[in-house]
Amino acid sequence: MFGKPFLVSALAALMLGTALPAHATAEPSEAPALDLLFLSNRDGDQEIYLMAADGSGTTQLTDNSTDDVEAVWSADGKRIAFTSMRDGNAEIYVMNSDGGGQTRLTNDKAFDGAPRWHPDGTRIAFVSLRDGNPEIYVMRADGSEQTNFSKRPSSDGSPCWSPDGTRLMFVSGQGRGSNLMIANADGSGLEALTAEGKNIDGQPTWSPDGKRVAFASRRTRIYDVYVIGADGSGETNLTASESHDKSPAWSPDGNSLLFVTTRDGERQRIYRMSADGSGQTDLSDHEGGDFQAVWSMDGSHIFLVSFRDGATEVYSMKADGTEQSRLTQTDQHEGQPLPRPRHTHKEFSGL
């Protein structure tokens, strides 16, 4: 959706996209801070930017002649991992939250991308093609000890750490289908969370308490949003509509889910529902073209990307869909908003 083709997009499409991590509730702040990451091609290629939640104070963090994408916060909000093409192929970098200290972590002729921080900030999971097909790797936060985690002759993607950091989930492509796999953080105990076969499961995201997983699945001709226990029990279709429902996102308190749907027309809309699937409500107040919805840290607002004004721009709205406001104003393509987390690794037991 942003400018020139990029291999990250192909892998994301294969795995129904990569779910962004959920974070804990924010602490009160007396003044607006630059806490919202986003991507923009306003300078001709995709770069990483930071702005306040009201759209003010926009700051460019990366600046080179190639794409910098897939920016994700460390759990303490002090570092950012991202994927860059600046050295001729996709590699993983890290930088400080102000854009300083940009450091390359991977160095392989094959694709490395889709970084995801461990909750304690000491490790990063990512996707690599270095063994001939997409597999999940894990490395130290300084780039050392890069290890093949999934070790499967399949197309693996969408790494997703549990909130307590004890497990790692990912999507595994087998033949014409895909399913969710889960293992202990050290790679032991690998098992299928959802059934392997012709279903297409993807976009996994942990509930804040780590007890449930929401995901998108095409069990028939359309996608629906499902939820399953982290132990594999209680799999339930929450949306069961006649249109595509995808991209689930848990609220910080775990009581609600956002999702993207085409049920009211061809253009995508943002819906909200209770965690049990009830109370499905349309939050888009126009003809559509809304996607990439994420919650603010306190759950009071939602950040999203919308095509309503002719280009993909970042918007915000209250959790009930009111007071929708455009945050980026360049008429270029902006996307992938992600609020800065507020917790630190000390809040995670057993680490």
N, C-alpha and C positions, 0 to 999 in steps of 0.2 A: 503493500500500500504506500510505501514511502520511496519514491524514486527508483533507483536502479535495482535490478535483481540481486538477491543475496542468498547464499546457501542456507543461512539460518532460517529463512522463510520456508524453504523447501522441507527442512527437517521439522519445523513447527507444523507444517501442513500434514506431514506424515503422522505425527503424533497428536493431531487435533489441537496443536498449540501447547505452550508450556504455561502451566498455571503459576501465577505469582504467589509468593509466600504470604501467609497471614501473619499479623503482628499483634502485639499487645496494645492495651489502651494507652493513649497519650496522657502525659501530665499537663496541667494547665500552663499556658505561656502568656506573659504579660504583653508581648509585642510580636508582630508577625515575624516568622523566621523563614529562611529559604529551605523548605522541607519537602518540596514536591519535585521529584525527578520527572523528566519527560524527554522524548526524542523529537527532533525537528530537522527538516531538510531546508531550512530558511537560507542556509549558506551554500546550497547546491548538493550537499550530501548529508547523510544522517549523522547528527552529532548529539551529544548528551548535554542537557540543560537542567538548571535548577531554578525554581521560583517559589514564592510564598503561596500559601493556599488561596489567597485572593487574586493571584495572577501578577502581583507586583514583584519588583526586584529581580527580574529574569537575569540569570548569569549563565554564560556558556562555559562548560567544564572541559570539553574536548574540542580540538580544533586541528584538523588535518584534512587531506584531500580524499580520504576514503571513509567508509561507513563505520561508525561506532554505535553499537546497538546493545540490546538486552541488558540494560543497566539494572542492577539489583543492590539493595542496601545490605550491609552486614547488620546483624541483630542489634548492635549498639549504636547504629546510625553514624558511625565514624568513617566507614570505608565503603567503597562502591566497586563491585566487580562488573565487568562488561566484556563484550566481544568486539574485536576490532579487526578490520582488514588492512590496517596501515602497513603491515609487513608482507603483503602480497597474498595472504590467505588468512582465514579466520583463526584468530588466537585469543586467549583469555588474558585480560589485563586487570589490574586493580589500581585504584587511586584513592586519595583522601577525599573527604566530602566536599572540599573546596576546589577539587580538580588537581591538586598538587600531588607529587610523588607517583606519577603514572608509571607502572611497572608491568612488564610482560611476564606472565607466569608460565605459559606453555610455548613450546617451540618445536613444532612438528609440521611436516609438509602437508599433512592431512588436516581436515576441518577439526577445530576444537571450539566449542561454544556452549550456550545455554548454562552459564554458571549459576549455582545455587549455594549460598552460604549455609554451613552448619550453624545451629543456634548459638553455639559457644564461640563462633568466629574463628576457630582454629583450622577448619577444613572447608573445602569447596568441592561440591559434586559438579560434574559437567558431562557433556556428550562429546565423544571423539570418534572420528572415522579412521584412526591410525591403524586399526586391525582389519580394515577392509569393509566394515559395516558399522553403523552407529551403535556404540556401546557406552555404558555409564562408567565413568572414571571418577576417582576421588583423589584429591591431593591436599597437601598442607597449604595453609593460606599464603605461604611464601613461595609456592610452586614446587616444592620438593615432594618426594615420595608419591609420584603419580602412579596410580594403581588401577588396573581394570577391575571394576566392582561387579559388573553384571556377568561377564564371561559367558555370553550366550551367542550362538550363531543366529542372531536375529537383528531386527532394527529396534534399538532401544532409545528412549528419549524421556523428556519431562521429569528429570530427577526432582524429588520433593521430600525433604527431611520432615520427620515428625516434630511437633512442637517441643518435645523434650529431648530431641536429638538422638534417641536410642534406635530409630529405624529410618530406613530410606526406601521410598516407594518410587517406582518408575513405570513407564508404559513400554510394553514389549510387543513388537510386531511379529506375528507368526503367520506366514502365508498371506492370505487375504484379510486376516483379522488382526486384532490387537487386544491386549488385556493388561490389567494392572498387576505388577509384581511387587513384592515387599520382602525386605531382608533386615537383619540386625545391622547396626551401624558399622560393624566390622566385616560385613559381607556374609556372615554365617546365617543359616536358617532361611535361605532364599525359597520363597514359595509364591504360588499364584494367589492373588487376592480375589480376582474375578476369573471366571472360567475361560480357559483357552479354547479357541475355536474360531468361528466365522464372525463373531460379534466384533464391533469396533469400539473399544473403550479408550478414553483419553481425558485430558484436562483434569487430572486428579488434584484435589486440594484437601488438606487435613482440616477438620474442625479445630477450633482453638484449644479444646481440651484433649485433643489427640485420640478421641474415642471413635470418631466416624470419619469417613472419607466421602466427599461429594465428587462426582465425575459425570462426564457426558458420554453417552453410549448410543450407538445405532444398532438396536436389536431387530428392528424392522427396516422400513425404507426411510425412516426419519430418526433424528437424534432427540433424545430426552435426557433430562437431568436425573441421575440416580444418586442414592446414598447407600452406603454399606458400612457395617461395623468394621473397625480396624482388625478384628479377628476373623473377618469374612462372613459374619452372620448378618441376617436381617436386610439383605439387599432389596431396595424398594425403588420403584419408578415414581419420582415425585411430580413430574410434569404431565406425562402421558397425554400430550396434545397431538393435533394433526399437523403441526408445523415443527420446524427444527428449533430445539431448545438446547443451548450450549453455555459454556463459560461460567460455571457456578463460582460464586465468591461468598465465603462465610462472613457474616457480621462479626465484629470483635467479641460480642457476648455469646456467639454461637446459636442465637435464637432465630436468625434469618439468613436467607440466601438471596443473592442477586443472580440473575441469569439473562442471557441474550436470546431473543426469540424472533421468529418471522411470522408469528401467528396472526398478526393484524395487517398483513401485507407483505410485499417482497422485501421491504427495507427493515433492517433489524431494529428492535426496540429493547429497552431495559425493563425487566420485570423484577419485582421483589416478592418473596413468599416466606412463610414460616418454615422452620427447619423440617417440619413434617409434611410440607407440600401444600398446606392450606393457605388461604388468603392471598392467592396470586394476583398481583396488582401491577398495572401498567404505569411506569414512571415517566415514560417519554411523553412530552406534552406537545408534540408536533408530528409531522408525517413520518418520521423515522430516520434511520441512519445512525443509530447510537450503538456503541460497543465498547469493549475494554473497560468495563466498570469495576472500580475498586472502592473500598470503604476508607473513610478517614480513620485515624487511629482511635478516636473516641466514639465512632459509629454514628456521629451526628450528621455527617455529610457523605456524599458519594462523588467521586471523580470519575469522569468518563471521557470518551472520545466521540465526537459527533461530526457527521457530514452535512448537517442541516444548512450550513452557509456556503456550500460549494467546495470546501476543502476540509480535510480532517483536522479538527481543532479540539483542544482540551477544554472541558466544561466542568462545572461543579453544580451540585444541587443538594438540598436538604434530603435527609433519609426518606422522607415521604414524597419526594419528587418535586417539591415546590422550590421557588427561588432559584431557578436555573440560570446560570451565569457563565458567559464565555470568558475563559481565562487567557487564552492566547489569541493574538490579534494580527498575525502576519499574513493571512491568506495563503500560507504555505502548509505543508502537511506536518502536523504535530501528533504525537501519540504516546502510548504506553506510560501514562501517569502512575507514579508509585510514591506514596507518602513515606517519609522517614520514620522508622520505628523508634520507640522510646525505651525499650527494655534493654538490659544487659545480660550477659551469660550467667551472672550470679543468681538470676531468677529461675534457672533450670536445675532441677534436682538431679543428682546422680552424675554431674559433669565435673 
